[in-house]
Amino acid sequence: MARPSRCRRICEKPLYARFVPAESSAEQTVQLTVDEYEVIRLIDLEKLTHEQCARQMEISRTTVTEIYEAAREKVADSLVNGKVLLIAGGHYRLCNGSEFCHSQKQCKKRKGMAFRQAVLQKGEKGMKIAVTYENGNVFQHFGHTEQFKIYDVENKAITQEQVVDTNGSGHGALAGFLKEKGVDTLICGGIGGGAQAALAEAGIQLYGGVSGNADDAVKALIEGRLGYDPDVHCDHHEHGDHEGHSCGHHGCGGHCGH
C-alpha cells in the first residue's frame, strides 16, 4: 500500500490563477497545482533554499525537489508551447498565520503586530517591565546581566523605576530572579534558547534584539512602536579570549546568556 503524501502547508492561495498567452487559441491547458505554485514562489521569488522551503511547507527536501522539477516543466510547457496556465488543486492546507505566512518578512510583521496589540492592552491594565541595563543602555548579553532597570507601568505611563543588581545570578536563574520581582515583560539584546525557555516558563514576555537607550526602549514598547526581533538568538563564535561572537543582530564580545 502506497504511503500517503504529507499535506503541504501554504499560507495563501495565488492572487492570479489563470494565465493566457496573447496569441494562443486557449485550447490547451497546463494545470499547476497550488503546492507547485508555492514551491516556485518560495524558491524562485523568495530565494529560499530547498531546505528552507521544505521547513516552511512542512515536507521533506526530497519532496520539494520533486515538486519543483515538475512545476518548472509545466511552466516551461506553457511558455514555449503557448498553453494556458491554470493554478488549481493539489494536496495542501492553508496555515493560520501564527507560525508561517506568505513570506518570512510578513510572518515577522504579523507576529510583531500581534505582540504590539497585546502590549497596548497590557499597558492599560498595568505592566512591570525589566530591561537588561548598563550605563543607561540595553545591555546586549542577557546571561551576563549585572543590573536590570525595572519599570512599573499603569495606564500606559511609567509610575516608578528602579535599578536592581542581579547579585551574580546568571543564565536561566535570571528568569527566576525577574519572576520574584514581579516582572512580566523583558527587553534585552541577545539571549540564548535556554534562557528564552526559562522566561517562557516563568510567564515573562520577551522582546529581544533591542539596542540603544533603555528608557527610550520602554517608552517605545508602551506606545506599541518598539523595534525588536521576535526570532532573536545568541550564537557563540569563540576565538581565543571568547570575543567576537554576535548576539541577535548586534556584534559583541564576551559570553551570551543561554
N, C-alpha and C positions, 0 to 999 in steps of 0.2 A: 504493500500500500504506500503510495507516494506521501511524503511528508508535506503537510500543508504549509504554504508560504506565509511568512510573517507579515502582518499588516503593516504597510509603510506609512509612516507618520509625516504629514504635511501640515502646513499652517492654513493656507488659504487656497481656494480654487483659483485658477488663472482668470484674470480680468478679461482676456480676449481668447476665445475658444475656437475661432474659425478663421482660417487664412486662405484667400482665394487668389491665385495668380491672375494678373490683369488680362493676359492673353489666353487663359485657359478656358476650355469649354465646360469645366467643372463637372465632368462626368466621372472622373476617377478620384477616389478619396483615400488619404492615408490617415489612419487614426493613431494619434499619440495619446497614451494613457496619462492620467493626471500625475501618477507617480513618476512616469518617464519625464514628463514636463518638469517636475520638481528637481529631479537629478540634473537635468540640463541647466536649470536656473541656478542651482547651488554651485555646480562645478564651473560652468562657462561664464556666468554672470557674476555670482558672488565670489568666485575664485577660491572656493573651498577645495581641499584635497579630497580624495576618495574616502580617506579615513574619517575626516571631519564630516563629510556628507553622510556617511554611514551612521555616525553617532547621532546626528541631528534627526535622521529618519528612523532610527532605532532598528537598523537592519545590518547585515554583515557587509564588510568591504567587498567581498566577492559578489554579493548580490548587487551592490552599487555598480560595480564594473560591468556586470551583465546587462543591467538596465540601461546604463549609459551607452554602451555599444549599440544596443537595439534602438534606442532613441535617436542616436546620431544617424543611423542608417535610414530611419524613417524621415528625418528632416532632410537628409540628402536626396532621398527619392522624391520628396515634394518639390525641392528647389530645382533639381536637374530635370525632372520629367513633368513639371508643371501640374502637379496634382494638388487638389485641395487638402489642406492640413486641418484636421479636426482633433481637438483635445477633449477627450471624454473617457469615462470609465476607468478601470484599473482597480488594484487592490490597495486601498489606502484608507486612512482615517484622519480627520482634522484634529489638530491639537487645540487646547483651550487657551493658549497664550501664556500660561503661567510658567512653563518651562522652555518652550520653543515658540518662535513666532516667524513671521515672514522673512526676516533676516536677523542676523545676530545683533546688529545695531538697534533694530526695532525691538528686539527682545529686551535688551538692556533699558531701552527707553520706556517700555511698558512696565518693567519692574520698578524703574525709578518713579514713574507716575503713581503706581500703587503705594510705594513707600511714602512718597510725599503727602499723599492724601491721608495716610494713616498718621503721619506726624502732625498734620494740621488738626486732626481730630483729637489726638492725644494732648496737643499743646493747649487746647481749650480746657481740658479736664485736669491737667497737671502732669509734669514730667520731672524726672531727675536725670540730668544729662552729665556724663563724665567724659572728659577729654584727656587723652594722653598728653602730658604737659611738660614743656621745657622752655624756659625763658620767654614765656608769652605765646609760644607757638605749639602747634600739634606735633608731638614727638613721634618719630617715624618707626619705632621698634616697640610694639606692644609688650612683648615678653620682658623687656628691659626697662620698662617704665618705672621711674623712681618717684614720680608725682602724677597725680590726677588733679584736674581742676573740675569741681563738681558744681553744677548749676541747678537751682530749683526754679522751675518754670510754672507759672499759673496764668491762665487767660492769655497765652502767647507772649508773656513778658517775664523777664528774669527777675525773680524776687530775692534771691540770695545766691552767693557764690563763695566758694572756699577752695583752697589748695590743700590737698592731703598727701602725706608721704605713704608709700607702699610698704615701707619697713622691710625691704628685702624680698617681698613676695614676687614671684615671677611665673611666667607662662600660665598654665591652667589655674594656678592658685589665685591669680588676679581676678578671675571671674567670681570666685567666692568672696574675695575682698570687696568687689563692687556690689555684689548682692547684699552683703552685710550693711553697706552704706545706703541701701535702698535705691540704687541706681537701676533705671530701666532702659537706658539708651547710652550707647558708647560711640564716640567719634575718635578715630585713630588713623594712623598711616598704614604701615604694613602689618600684617597679622597672619600667623600660620593657621593651618586647618584644625589642629588640635585645640588651639585657643578659641577658634570660632565655634567649635562644637561645645566647648565648656560654657561659652557665653550663651549659646542657644539653649543649653540645658538649664542655665540659670534664669532664662526668660529675659535676657538683655538683647535689645535690638542693636545691630551693628551697622555703622556707617563707616566703611574703611576707605583707604586710598585717598585720604584728605590731607592737605598740607596748608601751611600758612598760619595766620593769627587764630588762636583758639577762640577768643571772644567773637570774632567775625564768623567763624565756622558755626558756632552755636546760634547766633542770630540768623544766619542763612538757613539753618535747619528748621528753626522755629517758623520762619517765613515760607518754608517749602521750596527753597531755591538752592539748597546745598548741592554742590557738585561732588559726587563720590563714585566709587567703583563697587557695584553690587557683587562682582566676582573677584574682589581683592584677594591677593595671596602674598606670600612671602617666601622666596626661594633662596636657598643658600648657594653661594659660589665661593667657597672658602679658598683663600690664597694666602698662604704663609701666616700672617698675623690675623687672619679671619676677616680681612677687609675686602670690599669690592663686590658684595652681593647687592641685590636690589629688592626693595620691599614694595609691593604693589607696582606703581609706576614711578617710584622715586628711588634714585640711586642713594646708597647709604653704606656706611662702614659699621662693622660690629655684627652682633647676632640678632636674629629675628625671634619674635615670640611664637612658639609652636605649642 
